[in-house]
C-alpha cells in the first residue's frame, strides 16, 4: 500500500521543545474498540499544546497484525496489556491507561448458559465447574488463567473468532472481557449474553507501546498522559466512553472473584 512506503516519513520529524504537531499511524477496529485510546491521545497531547494528526491505514487491524506492524514501523503504537516481555521488545510508555479496567472481567456467554454460573461464588467454584475460557494465544490473560488453575482454549489469529466458538457444552464456554469492552462487544454479537453475577479481577492495565521509529516521542507522550491523569482528563474520558456500560453491568452487585497475577503493572 502507498502509505507503507511513506510510513518512515511520519517518524522522521525531530523532537523539539516547542513541537506543535505530531502525526501518528494508529490502528482502528471495526467494533470501535480504538475510540477511547485515540481520544485520550488526541486530548492529552492537545493539553500540552501539540496537535495530533491520526492516520488509520485500515478500518480494522486485528491485534496480532497490529503488533507486527508496530515492530515493522508501519504503525506508530499499539495499546496492549503490560508485560515484562513486551516492555523488553517494544518501547513502553509507562502510564496505565484505563485505571485497571481491563483487569476487571465480565463474561460473554452463549444465550441460555446463565444457569451454569448461578452457583459460582468463588475461585474454587469456578475451578470445579470445568468451564473453559476462550483467550487469544499470546495474551497475558493465558498466564493468569493457568496460574489460577482455570481451563483455557487458545485462539490463534483473529481473537474475535472466539465469539462464534462459544457454546454451552463445547470446547469454549465463556469469553472474559474487560468491563470497558464487554457491553459494546455484546451489541455486535446478538447470539451472546453478558453473564449476570460474576466479576473476575486481577491487577493489570493497558499501556502504549511505541514502534522503534516513534520511540523518539516517548517522553512527549508520557508527559501528556501523566498530565491527563493529574488533571482528571483521563477519568473524564473513561466516564465519557464507558459510564453507561458500567451502569448496565451492575458492577456493585456482582460477586467478585480475585485472580492471582504475577508482576503487577507498574504504576505512575
N, C-alpha and C positions, 0 to 999 in steps of 0.2 A: 504494500500500500504506500501511496506517496508520502503520507505523514511519517512513516517509519524512517524513510530516507532523510527526512529533515529533523528527526527527533533530537539529534545531538545539538541542534541549534537552540533548543529550548533550555538546555542546561549549560550553555556556553557563556552566559552573561556573568560578569564578575559580581561578587558581593561587595557592596559599599554601604557606608554608614547611612546615607540618605536614599536608599533604594525605594523607589516609588511604585514599582510594579513588578509582578512576578508571573510568569506563565508556567503552568504545570500540566502535564498529561496525567489524568486521573481515570481510574476505572469507574464504570457505572454498571448497574444491574437492572434487569427488566422489571423486578419487583420493587424498585425504589429503595433498596437497602443502602444505597450510597448517599441518600439525600442529606441525612444529618451530618455526615463527615464532610461533604462538600460545603454545606452551610457553615459548619464550625470553622473550617479553614478560611473560608471567604471572610467571615465576620471577624475572626480573631486577627487576621492579617490587616484587615481594614482598620481595626482599632490601634494598630501600630503604624498607621499611615502607609500601608502597602496595598495596592490594588491587585487582587488575584485574578488572573485570566485562566480559565479552565478549558482544557482541550480534552474531550472524551472520544477516543479513537473508535469506539464501538458502543452500540446501545447496551450490549450485555457481554461482560467478560467474566467467565467463571473464575473462582478464586485460584484454582491451581494454575490456570493460564496467566492470571494477573501476576502471581508471584514470579513466574518465569519471565514475564515481560519487564518486571522491575529489575530482575537480575541482568536483563539484556539492555537496560536503559531505554526501553520502549514505553515504559510508564515511569512517572516521577516517584510515586509512592503507592503504598497499599496499607490499609488498616488491618491488623492481624492481632490475635491474642498473643500477649508477650510470652516468649520462651527464651531460655538461655541460648538454644541453638540458633534461633532467628536473630538474637542480639549479636551473635558471632558472625553470622553470614551476611547480614544486611546492616544498614546504618539506622539504629533505633532513635526515635525522638522520645525521650523518657518522660512522657507525660501521659498518665492514664486518661482515656478519652470519654468514658461513659459512667464514671463513678461506680464501677464494678457491676454494671447491669448485666453484662454478658455472662457473669458467673452466677446469676440468679436464673435458674432454668425451669420453664414450664413445658409440659409435654404436648406435642402434637400426636394424636392417636386416631386410629380408624373410627369411623362412625359405628356406634354400637359397642365400643370397647370399654366404656366408662366403668362398668361393673367390676372389671378386673383390678381396678385401682381403689375401690371403695374401702377396703380394709388394710390398706398400706399406710402405716403411721410412722415408720422409722426405716433406717437403712436395712436392718435385718429383715424386715417385712419385704422390702424391695428385692433384696438378695434371694429370699426364699420364693418369691413369686416366679422366678425364672424368666421374667420378661426381658426382651432383648432390645437394646437401644441401637438405632442406626446412627453412625457417625462417619464423617469424612476420614479417609485413610491416614492422612498426615496431621489430623487435628490434635491439639493439646488435650482435648477432652478425652481422647482414647486413653491416655495415661491416667486421667482422673478416674474413669470408669473401671479400668483394670485395677488401679490401686484400691478401689472400694469394692472389689470383687463383684462387679456387675457385668452381666453379659453384653457383648458388643458385636454388631455386624458392621464390617468395614466397607464403605462405599468408595471405590476408586473413581477418578474422573470428576464429572459434574455432580456435586453433592446434592443438588436439587432433585436428582433422580430418586432420592430416598422417599420423596412424597408419594410416589406411585408404588413404592415397595411395601408400605405399611399394611399390615393385616392383623387380624385378631389372633390367629394361631399359626402364622407363618414364621419366616426367619427374621423378620423385623417387626417389632410390635409398637415401638414408640420412638419419637424423634425429639430429643431435648433441645429447646431453643431459648435464647435469651429473652427476658421479659420485654426487651426493646425490639424483638424480631417476630415473636410468635403470632401476634394479632394480625399483622399485615400479611404474614405468610398463610395464615388460615383463610383469609379472604381470597387469596389466589388459588386455594385448594379446597373447594367446597366438599370434597369427599372425606375431608378430615375434620375432627373436632379438637378443641382445646380441652385437655384434661382439667377437671374442675377443682381438685382439692390439694394437689401437691406443689411444693416449691423446693427444688433441689438447689443447694447453694455451695459454692466454693469461691475462693479468693483469687480473682484473676480479672484482667481488663484488656481492652484493645489498646494498642499504641500504633503510631505511624512508623512505617519502615521505609526508608528512602533508598532509591537507586544510587549507584556509585556516582552517576552524573549529577544527581540532585542533592548529594550529601553536602555540597557547599552551602545549602540553605538550611542546614540542620539548626544552627544557632538561632537564626531568624524565626523559624517555625516554632522552636521550643520556647523562645521568648514570648511569642504571640500566644501560645497555648497556656503558658503559666499565667500570663496576664488575664486570659479568658477565665481561668479558674478563680483568680483572685477577685475579679470584678463581678463575678456571678454570671457572666455571659454563658459559660458552658452549661450551668444549671438551667438558665433560661431557655437555651436551645433544646436541652433534654426535655423540659416541660413542653415546649412548642411542638416537638416532633412526637412525643410518646405519652403525654399525660393522659389522654383519652384511653390509650391502651392499658395503662396502669389501673385506671378506674374499672375498665371492663374485666380485668383479671382478678379483681377482689384479692389483692395480694395480702392484705392484713389478716384475712380469714383462712389462709392456706396453711397446711401442715408443712413446716419447714424440716427438710432432711439435709443436715450438713454433710458435705463430702470432703474428704481429705484431699489436699493437693500440695505437692512439694513446691519449694521456692516461690512464695507468693510474689506477685508483681511488685516491682519497685514503685515507691510512692513519691510524689512531689509534695 
